[in-house]
Amino acid sequence: MIKKRYSYAASVKSITSDELINTYLIRPLAGIFVRLFFYTPITPNHVTIASTLVGFLAAYFYLDGTHALNIIAGLSITLKDILDSADGQLARAKQLYSRIGRFLDSIGDFFVNLFVFAAILTALFRFTESIFTIILGLLGFLGITLRVSYHVFYQTSYLHLQDAYQVNRVTEEIREEDLQQDQLTLWLHSVFQFLYSLQDRSMVRIDAWCRGGVVKSERNDDAWYGDRVGLGISGLLGLGTELFLLMVFSVMNQLESYLYFSLFVMNSVWLASVLYRKGVLARKLTRENSPARS
């Protein structure tokens, strides 16, 4: 039986690395659910499963393509996002971290995004009958997958520096010690690797390219992964922000406009984040590490 009292502050991640929409809207709303669940037998994994099911329900609503059901689908996506935040907050509040939960959450997110974009693509294609709609939908799914992975890479790297995120690794390759996991955890780990290994490797390479000649050291790692501006820009690419934007465009019945916004605006934010790290932060750290000229 849990004897300690519920604490919202103990349930949230670092404000420094989190998304603005999460800090000021999604996590406070999720906190309402966490407070309700805290003294019950409900576990973070139960909430993760509920979040995934709500996401699939949203995809079903998007299939119809009507304005009324697009609104319901958009609101369902926001409920999915709130529950997606609530599972992690409940885990932190109850101190119920698990590798199963880590993989279950990410696998659920992947398939919800896949089904949602497939449903949106199907509904739009029914009206346009254009091959360009299919291309736009595929680019939308690919974009959200890569941008969210980029955000998670830098958020997780920062939280590791703060010793605040030890259950989750920056990259989740299967190591020798992982083979000793129970069969369910190992199976989920393998599925996660199949779905996310390409994204993980891509983020590592992008990060290495951005760092350039900045030498590896504890001081430089703190400055690189803890840079407030860099975290602020990449924080605009997290899943909470992405799904909130989808909800707004859904309520306005402008799903095709959303796909264009995702393609041009959100990818421009991603490019700005990469260029900031490569062109500003890396140069700054290189200058700071250069020997003083006589």
Sequence and secondary structure as in RCSB ss.txt:
>XXXX:A:sequence
MIKKRYSYAASVKSITSDELINTYLIRPLAGIFVRLFFYTPITPNHVTIASTLVGFLAAYFYLDGTHALNIIAGL
SITLKDILDSADGQLARAKQLYSRIGRFLDSIGDFFVNLFVFAAILTALFRFTESIFTIILGLLGFLGITLRVSY
HVFYQTSYLHLQDAYQVNRVTEEIREEDLQQDQLTLWLHSVFQFLYSLQDRSMVRIDAWCRGGVVKSERNDDAWY
GDRVGLGISGLLGLGTELFLLMVFSVMNQLESYLYFSLFVMNSVWLASVLYRKGVLARKLTRENSPARS
>XXXX:A:secstr
   S   HHHHS  TTTS HHIIIIIHHHHHHHHHHHTTSS  HHHHHHHHHHHHHHHHHHHTT  HHHHHHHHH
HHHHHHHHHHHHHHHHHHHT   HHHHHHHHHHHHHHHHHHHHHHHHHHHHHH  HHHHHHHHHHHHHHHHHHHH
HHHHHHHHHHHTT   SS SS    GGGGGS HHHHHHHHHHHHHHHHHHHHHHHHHHHHHTT    HHHHHHHH
T HHHHHHHGGGSHHHHHHHHHHHHHTT HHHHHHHIIIIIHHHHHHHHHHIIIIIHHHHHHHHS    
